[in-house]
Amino acid sequence: MSARALGWLVVVLTSGAVLANAAFGAPTIWSAAAIVFTLLYHAVVFGAKLVRRREGIGPFLLGLACLLAAQSVFQVLFYYLGLRLGAWTDALSLTLTLVTFQLVLPVSDEAAATADDTRYSILDTRNLWLAAALIPALIAFGYVLRGAVTQATDVSIRTPWPLLPPGTLLALAIIPLCAWLAAWKSNRRWVTAVIVSLALVSVAVIAPLLYRLGYGFDGFLHVATERIVFDTGTLEPKPLYYMGQYVFVTWLARLAALPIEAADRFLVPVAIAFLPLFFLYGRRAATRWEDAALLLFLPLAPFVATTPQSFAYVLGFGAVVISLNGKTHPAAGLSLAAWSLAVHPLAGLPLAGATLALQWTDMRGSRALRSPITWLLALAAAAAVPFAFLVISRGASTGIEWDASRIFDVRTWVGSFTALVPPRNRVALWPDWTALVLFLAPVVAITTAIMAVLRDAESRSRWIALIAIGAGTTFGGFVMRAAGEFAFLIDYERGNYADRLFLVGFLLLVPPAAAGAARWLAKLETAPALPVAALLLGLAAWHGAQAHAALPRHDAAAASYGWSVGRGDVEAVRWIDSDSQGATYAVLANQSVSAAAVREFGFKRYHDDVFYYPIPTGGALYQHFLEAVGREQTLEPIREAALLTASDIIYVVVNEYWWDAKRVAEELSALADKETTTSDGRVRVFRFDVK
């Protein structure tokens, strides 16, 4: 039997077993076992074909990621076709994924061994350096995890840093130091890649472990929506985004019998561990220094919480880096890019466009930059998001307004370049260092990216394509900030969409920046040990500053606005729901209390398109909340909120950390029909009977 025929036979048998389990209602454990076996087996087979290597866990992990990507894309298609997601779509999406990969991948996975396949004696000094780098990194990683778990809290906090053990920042700096040590002394790229993964995950996992009730705000909305998809198999009205994450989280929850919240919370921290693997196979000609240099430039803040935006960044950036040299099968990059697009178009459009441009560049070789298609792809990738917003805003009422005249207003552009002003010295060592690193990171990235273009002739066309798309995406962000008015968002959030384009532009700069930095850092291999050690310590401190800036801060250089959801918020929303005794009510509260309500009750009630808690913060109900807790307390905003939401009762919630909370609470108490305080004394609730 030929290799292709054998491959098809295995696909038919495994997919047939999965479909049969779904058709005959097999027990959940048997269905899950069939799916897991099928995924793992074909991850080994297809992974070897994707990277043209058989040995090692890397091809298997890459194959698994690409299978999950393709399956999630098929699930999204089923959803938009009107099918209810469940056991049948799980089985059918996996079957179609296997058939697709069997069709597009080559029959043979034979490949010559690479330098990394060489075996060494355990006494080889290179293996001793391997242990010297890997073991301390694992210990530091364990220290960070232990600190986050033992200090986990359900109290509302502004920043996690005072709660974490004092050595946390040091541990977060030790892990990248070990990566630089591995790049310097070990000749195994996979060791450096593993330690880089540890460095990324050690930062990304802190918030999911430390914040017991959840971190941020958007995550609560997404988990509540995923519960609806899990329970009903569908979602109405059908959104144009997010489904790539929703279908995967609900599939994982069904398969592993996981709570939706757990599957969602740790999605990005686990996914980000794959980025160094994607880079390892996407840049096979790279050095260990290039792997470690990812830590110099890859921004960490977007990956500390699971949201569709952050998940799409991981997938899209993974698609870009795995498409860097053309030695990995195009199906790898295309499947990840399609998944990114299905998760969030704002990230997926430019990153998927960059992936296509890279693959076209590899097809054309040295002639790529002379091909108009290359530049058309680059232009389409850079302009896709602003153009999409423009098209959407021309339709139904979206709260987006455009004023092109502001693009040509000098004051608009002057205000946009305030980031070029160096940070002010506040005589606080670590906050000042963190601010300096954040200021210098784009400057260093641009400099080293230019160095890669000038000195890396083999990959020059790729670097130019990425830099061009990144620059175009950044310019698109400036245009959106200048001409777009996102009235449905609160004032300080209206620049968020432009900021996301700036981030995508910077992500596209990371691969050439890492390549340029690696060319300079490789010279350290012949330099004296003492200055090299000093420089590596400096690089570790650089990463420590990035880790410090990734999570909310409240120090001399930066003050975070938000407070996390606390148990007082949860108690308050539970008491309100119980106290209402079935009457129609609405609540005037801040974002954290609203998030707690969504966590407890989901999307319980709308009146027309107005939610009964102030979501979004740019909406009319939130404005009534600001008026109710403003400088003068009256019943007028409370009555208006009752009319807006068609409610018989209005509750006002005041957290102790709210500006002027004591005075506001005293004045509301004089007006309220009833009030209570949560058990921790941090939240006060006031009831107003308006009908």
Buried (B, 14 or more C-beta within 10 A) or exposed (E): EEEEEEBBEBBBEBBEBBBEBBEEEBEEEEBBBBBEEBBEBBBBBBBBBBBBBBEBEBBBBBBBBBBBBBBBBBBBBBBEEEBEBBBBBBBBBBBBBBBBBBEBBEEEBEBEEEEBEEEEEEEEEEBEBBEBBBEBBBEBBEBBBBBBEEBBBBBBBBBBBEBBBEEBBBBBBBBBBBBBBBBBBBBBBBBBBBBBBBBBBBBBBBBBBBBBBBBBBBBBBBBBBBBBBBEEBBBEEEEEBBBBBBBBBBBBBBBEEBEBBBBBBBBBBBBBBBBBBBBBBBBBEBBBBBBBBBBBBBBBBBBBBBBBBBBBBBBBBBBBBBBBBBBBBBBBBBBBBBBBBBBBBBBBBBBBBBBBBBBBBBBBEEEBBEBEBBBEBBBBBBBBBBEBBBEEBEEEEEEBEBEEEBBEEEEBBEEBEEEEEEBEEEEEEBBBBBBBBBBBBBEBBBBBBBBBBEEBEEBBBBBBBBBBBBBBBBBBBBBBBBBBBBEBBBEEBBBEBBEBBBBBBBBBBBBBBBBBBBBBBBEBEEEEEEEBBEBBEEBBBBBBBBBBBBBBBEBBBBEEEBBBBBBBBBBBBBBBBEBBEEEBBBBBBBBBBBBBBBBBBBBEBEBEEBBBBBBBBBBEBBBBBBBBBEEEBEBEBBBBBBEBBBBBBBBBBBBBBBEEBEEBBEBBEEBBEEBBBBEBEBBBBBBBEBE
